[in-house]
Structures are given as C-alpha cells and as structure tokens.
Amino acid sequence: MTTTHKIGITQIILGNASLDETLNLCEEAGYEAVELTFRDGKDLHPNMTDSELADAARRCGDAGVEIASVISASPKGGGGNLLSTDPDQREHGVLRVRRSCEIAEALGAGATLLHPGALPQEGTYDDAWNALCGSLKELAPVAEESQCAVGVENVWNKFLLSPREMRQLIDEVGSEWIGAYLDTANMMAYGYTEQWIRALGTRIKRVHFKDFKRGPHAWTRLMDGDTDWAGVMAELRAAGYSAPVIHEVGGSRDDHIETARRMRRIVAL
C-alpha cells in the first residue's frame, strides 16, 4: 500500500515571519509540518530560554503542526564555515550546530539542517574534506545525546558534488546521527535526484522539495520543472524515508497555498 508523507514549509523562505504567522499559514494551506529558523532579530532566536522554547513547542503542538527540523544561527551571531582553513571559522560553525541540536532537543524536532559553508579558494579540496569530517566527528556525540540528526545539505558551495562523495563523507564520520539533508533540486544542474536517493538510502535524514528546469537553468514551482516526482517518491519509499517533506520554494502567501496543493499531489504519486 502506498503511504504518504506529511508536507511542510521551511521558515527559510518566510523571511522574518513570526511563529504565529507561520502557524497561521500552515493552517490555511494545510501544512502538517514546519522547519523553524532561529536568527537574531526574530521572535525565534538562538538565545531563547528553555521555557520560551517549551512555549514554542506547545504552540506548534496546539496547532497540530510537527516541528520536522530546525536551523539556528550561532548564539554568538553568524554561522561560521566548517570547510574553512581558519580554525576560528570552524569553531564558530561547530558552536552553531551545537546550539541547533540543543534547540531541536527542546522542541522534539529530531533533526537540524547543516549548510556546511562554502569551499574556500585557499587550501585544497582534501583540506576542506578533512575539516568538515573532523567537525562532524566532534558533533556526532552531541547529536546522539540530543537525539537530533545533523543533515548535511547538498548546496551550491562547490563541494560534495556527487552522491558518492556525500555517502563517503557520512560513512567516514560513522555515526547514524550524521546524515544527509537532501535537496531534490540542488543537484539537477549536474545530476539526477533519483541517483542521489538510491546512493544515500537510509542516510537521508530530511528532505527539501524544490524543482529546477535544466534548459533555462532556473528554479521553478513544484511540478513545473524537470523533476520526475513519481520517480523521486518511489525512491524515497524504497529507501524507507518516512519523515515529513519540507518545501523551500519562495513566493507569496497564495503561492505557498498553491505549493501545498502541489505537494499533496506529489506525495500521493
């Protein structure tokens, strides 16, 4: 029997929308899950107290919206770069992920998204690999203690350009709490989403839905690009992926409502 996934939206594309505004959108559009962002200047920020985080979790629960994952800035501001040759940048990046794991644990989110940073021109590819791998090994016990999977996202950062590399990195770290946060479109300029899913399998901790048109080399609305959504859903099910799918497609409120409709069609394929 075909099973469907909860659909959700990330606050990444909602700017400084408050938690209440986000939950209101979820109610109107029918989103069942949300990815929360914690940044300075927002009502959700990295230095929230335990009681404030408990209140945020309660409000999501009362709205019937699952907190699928979180993204936090460092409590000292900024985000660092885990690929950098600068140890201060890497330390700052580790601090950011530590705080993300703490927040996820308080909210019962179960996962955090990790943008590892941009590949620097100085140094070598191996230097960046070893820097990221070392930081992830340092963070693995933190992730396990927090029961928060750290999902390394495939992003346009000149690094981890193939599913084989992503799989090798995760396996080298050697922790079930360090995996991939799969973006379904970020590899489409040079690869195939289905191959990434087949290669990564159970290493996939969370999924962002996006779409991409190869000809004009442009992002599109879901189902308007080149993504084989039936194939993507078949591969996700074959991999045993059962967590929510979260979209990261910008637009107006009406666009987000329409995107929810399209997501319901996709997960039913």
MARVEXPA-568027 format. One record per residue (C-alpha): residue number from 1; x, y, z negated. Coordinates in nm, 2 decimals. Each point is the difference from the previous one (the first is absolute). Example, Ala and Ser with C-alpha at 12.3 -4.5 7.8 and 13.67 -1.06 7.14 Angstrom:
2
 num     c1     c2     c3
   1   1.23  -0.45  -0.78
   2   0.14   0.34   0.07
# end
This chain:
269
 num     c1     c2     c3
   1   0.00   0.00   0.00
   2   0.13   0.35   0.09
   3   0.06   0.22  -0.30
   4   0.02   0.38   0.01
   5   0.22   0.23  -0.19
   6  -0.09   0.31  -0.20
   7   0.06   0.31   0.20
   8   0.16   0.32  -0.15
   9   0.16   0.33   0.06
  10   0.33   0.15  -0.12
  11   0.03   0.34  -0.15
  12   0.31   0.05   0.21
  13  -0.23   0.14   0.27
  14  -0.23   0.19  -0.23
  15   0.25   0.27  -0.10
  16  -0.06   0.13  -0.35
  17  -0.35  -0.15  -0.02
  18  -0.09  -0.06  -0.37
  19  -0.09  -0.34  -0.13
  20  -0.37   0.10  -0.02
  21   0.01   0.13   0.36
  22   0.16  -0.33   0.11
  23  -0.25  -0.21  -0.18
  24  -0.29   0.20   0.14
  25   0.13  -0.07   0.35
  26   0.04  -0.37  -0.08
  27  -0.37   0.00  -0.11
  28  -0.12   0.18   0.31
  29   0.21  -0.20   0.25
  30  -0.02  -0.34  -0.18
  31   0.36  -0.04  -0.08
  32   0.05  -0.27  -0.26
  33   0.37   0.07  -0.08
  34   0.24   0.29  -0.03
  35   0.37   0.07   0.00
  36   0.07   0.28  -0.25
  37   0.29   0.25   0.03
  38   0.16   0.16  -0.29
  39   0.17   0.33   0.09
  40   0.08   0.33  -0.18
  41  -0.27   0.25   0.04
  42  -0.28  -0.26   0.02
  43  -0.25  -0.11  -0.26
  44   0.18  -0.34   0.03
  45   0.37   0.07  -0.07
  46   0.30  -0.21  -0.11
  47   0.00   0.13  -0.36
  48  -0.35  -0.10  -0.10
  49  -0.05  -0.14  -0.35
  50  -0.11  -0.35  -0.06
  51  -0.34   0.13  -0.11
  52  -0.03   0.21   0.32
  53   0.08  -0.31   0.21
  54  -0.25  -0.21  -0.19
  55  -0.26   0.26   0.08
  56   0.09  -0.01   0.37
  57  -0.03  -0.37   0.00
  58  -0.34   0.02  -0.17
  59  -0.13   0.25   0.25
  60   0.10  -0.23   0.29
  61  -0.16  -0.30  -0.17
  62  -0.32   0.19  -0.07
  63  -0.01   0.09   0.38
  64   0.05  -0.36   0.09
  65   0.33   0.08   0.19
  66   0.30  -0.23  -0.04
  67   0.34   0.17  -0.04
  68   0.19  -0.20   0.25
  69   0.34   0.17  -0.03
  70   0.17   0.32  -0.12
  71   0.27   0.24   0.12
  72   0.18   0.23  -0.24
  73   0.26   0.27   0.03
  74   0.28  -0.01  -0.26
  75  -0.10   0.15  -0.34
  76   0.30   0.23   0.06
  77  -0.14   0.11   0.34
  78   0.08  -0.12   0.35
  79   0.06  -0.36   0.11
  80   0.37  -0.07   0.06
  81   0.13  -0.23   0.28
  82   0.08  -0.36  -0.06
  83   0.20  -0.02   0.32
  84   0.23   0.29  -0.09
  85   0.37  -0.02  -0.05
  86  -0.06   0.24  -0.29
  87  -0.04  -0.19  -0.33
  88  -0.21   0.29  -0.14
  89  -0.25  -0.03   0.28
  90  -0.03  -0.38  -0.06
  91  -0.04   0.05  -0.37
  92  -0.27   0.25   0.06
  93  -0.17  -0.24   0.23
  94   0.01  -0.28  -0.26
  95  -0.15   0.24  -0.26
  96  -0.29   0.07   0.24
  97  -0.07  -0.37   0.04
  98   0.02  -0.07  -0.37
  99  -0.26   0.27  -0.06
 100  -0.22  -0.14   0.27
 101   0.01  -0.34  -0.16
 102  -0.09   0.14  -0.34
 103  -0.29   0.19   0.15
 104  -0.12  -0.31   0.20
 105   0.02  -0.21  -0.32
 106  -0.21   0.26  -0.19
 107  -0.26   0.00   0.28
 108   0.00  -0.37   0.07
 109   0.09   0.08   0.36
 110   0.24  -0.29   0.07
 111   0.22   0.17   0.26
 112   0.19   0.31   0.10
 113   0.10   0.12   0.34
 114   0.37   0.06   0.05
 115   0.13   0.23   0.28
 116   0.37  -0.09  -0.04
 117   0.13   0.32   0.15
 118   0.16   0.10   0.33
 119   0.31  -0.17   0.13
 120   0.29   0.26  -0.04
 121   0.24   0.07   0.29
 122   0.30  -0.04  -0.23
 123   0.11  -0.34  -0.11
 124  -0.11  -0.33   0.17
 125  -0.31  -0.20   0.05
 126   0.14  -0.25  -0.24
 127   0.06   0.27  -0.26
 128  -0.37   0.09   0.01
 129  -0.10  -0.37  -0.01
 130   0.22  -0.07  -0.31
 131  -0.13   0.32  -0.17
 132  -0.36  -0.09   0.05
 133   0.05  -0.36  -0.09
 134   0.18   0.09  -0.31
 135  -0.27   0.24  -0.11
 136  -0.27  -0.25   0.06
 137   0.18  -0.27  -0.20
 138   0.02   0.26  -0.28
 139  -0.37   0.07   0.03
 140  -0.12  -0.36   0.02
 141  -0.01  -0.06  -0.38
 142  -0.19   0.33  -0.04
 143  -0.25  -0.10   0.27
 144  -0.05  -0.35  -0.17
 145  -0.04   0.15  -0.34
 146  -0.26   0.25   0.13
 147  -0.17  -0.26   0.21
 148   0.03   0.25   0.29
 149   0.13  -0.12   0.34
 150   0.23   0.24   0.17
 151  -0.09   0.01   0.37
 152   0.28   0.13   0.23
 153  -0.17   0.17   0.29
 154   0.11  -0.03   0.36
 155   0.03   0.37   0.09
 156   0.16   0.22   0.27
 157   0.33   0.03  -0.20
 158   0.24  -0.17   0.25
 159   0.02  -0.30  -0.24
 160  -0.15  -0.35  -0.02
 161  -0.10   0.01   0.36
 162  -0.09  -0.37   0.04
 163  -0.21  -0.24  -0.21
 164   0.31  -0.22  -0.02
 165   0.19   0.28  -0.18
 166  -0.29   0.07  -0.24
 167  -0.03  -0.37  -0.08
 168   0.37  -0.03  -0.06
 169   0.01   0.30  -0.23
 170  -0.29  -0.13  -0.21
 171   0.15  -0.35  -0.02
 172   0.34   0.14  -0.10
 173  -0.16   0.18  -0.29
 174  -0.16  -0.33  -0.10
 175  -0.30   0.12  -0.21
 176  -0.37  -0.07   0.07
 177  -0.06   0.35  -0.13
 178   0.19   0.16   0.29
 179  -0.17  -0.02   0.33
 180  -0.12   0.19   0.30
 181  -0.26   0.27   0.04
 182  -0.10  -0.07   0.36
 183  -0.11   0.30   0.21
 184  -0.18  -0.15   0.30
 185   0.11   0.27   0.25
 186   0.34   0.12  -0.10
 187   0.17  -0.28   0.19
 188  -0.21   0.02   0.31
 189   0.23   0.23   0.20
 190   0.26  -0.28  -0.01
 191  -0.17  -0.32  -0.12
 192  -0.32  -0.19  -0.07
 193  -0.20   0.01  -0.31
 194  -0.10  -0.37   0.02
 195   0.37  -0.10   0.01
 196   0.07   0.20  -0.31
 197  -0.28  -0.17  -0.19
 198   0.11  -0.35   0.11
 199   0.35   0.07  -0.11
 200  -0.08   0.15  -0.33
 201  -0.29  -0.22  -0.11
 202  -0.05   0.01  -0.38
 203   0.27   0.27  -0.03
 204  -0.27   0.25   0.10
 205  -0.13   0.17  -0.31
 206  -0.22   0.27   0.14
 207  -0.11   0.12   0.35
 208  -0.05   0.34   0.15
 209  -0.23   0.01   0.31
 210   0.10   0.24   0.28
 211  -0.02  -0.02   0.38
 212   0.23   0.10   0.28
 213  -0.01   0.05   0.38
 214   0.33  -0.10   0.16
 215  -0.05   0.18   0.33
 216  -0.03   0.36  -0.14
 217   0.20  -0.11  -0.31
 218  -0.27   0.14  -0.23
 219  -0.20  -0.09  -0.31
 220  -0.37  -0.06   0.06
 221  -0.31  -0.07  -0.19
 222  -0.04  -0.36  -0.10
 223  -0.12  -0.22   0.29
 224   0.10   0.27   0.25
 225   0.36  -0.12   0.03
 226   0.19  -0.31   0.12
 227  -0.04  -0.20  -0.32
 228  -0.14  -0.35   0.04
 229  -0.22   0.03  -0.31
 230  -0.14  -0.35   0.03
 231   0.35  -0.14   0.02
 232   0.11   0.21  -0.30
 233  -0.28  -0.12  -0.21
 234   0.06  -0.36   0.10
 235   0.36   0.03  -0.10
 236  -0.07   0.17  -0.33
 237  -0.24  -0.28  -0.09
 238   0.25  -0.27   0.11
 239   0.26   0.17  -0.23
 240  -0.24  -0.02  -0.29
 241  -0.04   0.37  -0.04
 242  -0.30   0.09  -0.21
 243   0.07   0.34  -0.14
 244  -0.18   0.31   0.13
 245   0.09   0.17   0.33
 246   0.06   0.37  -0.03
 247  -0.02   0.24   0.29
 248   0.25   0.29   0.05
 249  -0.17   0.18   0.28
 250  -0.04   0.38  -0.03
 251  -0.31   0.20   0.09
 252  -0.31   0.18  -0.13
 253  -0.25  -0.14  -0.25
 254  -0.22  -0.11   0.29
 255   0.31  -0.17   0.15
 256   0.06  -0.19  -0.32
 257  -0.36  -0.12  -0.01
 258   0.03  -0.12   0.36
 259   0.33  -0.17  -0.08
 260  -0.17  -0.19  -0.28
 261  -0.26  -0.13   0.25
 262   0.28  -0.11   0.23
 263   0.19  -0.17  -0.28
 264  -0.31  -0.20  -0.09
 265  -0.02  -0.12   0.37
 266   0.37  -0.09  -0.01
 267   0.00  -0.20  -0.32
 268  -0.30  -0.20   0.13
 269   0.19  -0.11   0.31
# end
